[in-house]
Amino acid sequence: MVAAMGGFALEDMVLKVAARAMPLGQVLVIFGLQGMVCFAVMARRRGEPAFPAALLGWGMAVRSGFEIGGRLFYALAIALTPLSVASAILQATPLLVVGAAAVLFGEGVGWRRWLAVAIGFAGVLMILRPGFEGFDALSLLAVAGMIGFAGRDLATRAAPQSLSNAQLGVAGFAMLTLSGAVIWAVTGGAVWPDAAGLGLLAAVTVLGVAAYAALTGAMRTGEVSVVTPFRYTRLVFALGLGVAVFGERPDLMTLLGSAVIVAAGVYTLTQRRRIG
């Protein structure tokens, strides 16, 4: 899980750099197509169809819609806002999933976990600071991305169990391609990548596919309650990369808000429902 989170943080960093040299929509389309090919090859090597009929069901359509929104808005957040801020806000996704699962599916969430969810979202507000001088409206892109990813995670319940991880990977990167196409259609423009650009596109694909594979391995071989809290290491990697590569200097409120989100998330994920 730690390797997966490091890979995703590096993927975000490379994506942010690539978006400075090429239109973001173009980068996402190429990234998505390359990722689709990688997972399609994995599926075929296992004797599975890359695009099974199960991908066209209603449940997958809902999941795909949320994933498009999540990937689209989070990619914009990475490109237009500090990496450390976008990554910090994204860490509230599990908290939103817990709260929404209680409301939509009637899952047992005691008052302690509800309090942790509320505290976690207070951490998001500490980072956003709506109505204050430090408020940046572009940070709401990360909030929209967080909502999209939370919806995707909730809708995954409706995904057919027959779909393999490789087939879900094909579907996920297909949604990334569509997200890029939407951005590209709005912004326009196209740049023929030079050697450096091709290197960035290759790197973001390798990192994205490897991180996804590591995440899948963690969730399948480890105890979910043990490995899931390590998702928050992504924030540590993102903060370090933001400072080292982009010269970001997160202020005190951003750091405090990040700490609140992580603490609330870890508590929520590690508490058993029976103790609320």
Protein Blocks (a to p, Z undefined) as FASTA:
>chain_A
ZZmmmmmmmmmmmmmmmmmmpcfklmmmmmmmmmmmmmmmmmmmnopafbdfklmmmklm
mmmmmmmmmmmmmmmmmmmmcfklmmmmmmmmmmmmmmmmmmmnopacdfklmmmmmmmm
mmmmmmnogoiaklcfklmmmmmmmmmmmmmmmmmmmpcfklcfklmmmmmmmmmmmmmm
mmmmmngpiddddfklmmmmmmmmmmmmmmmmmmmmmmmmmcfklmmmmmmmmmmmmmmm
mmmmnopacdfklmmmmmmmmmmmmmmmmpcfklZZ
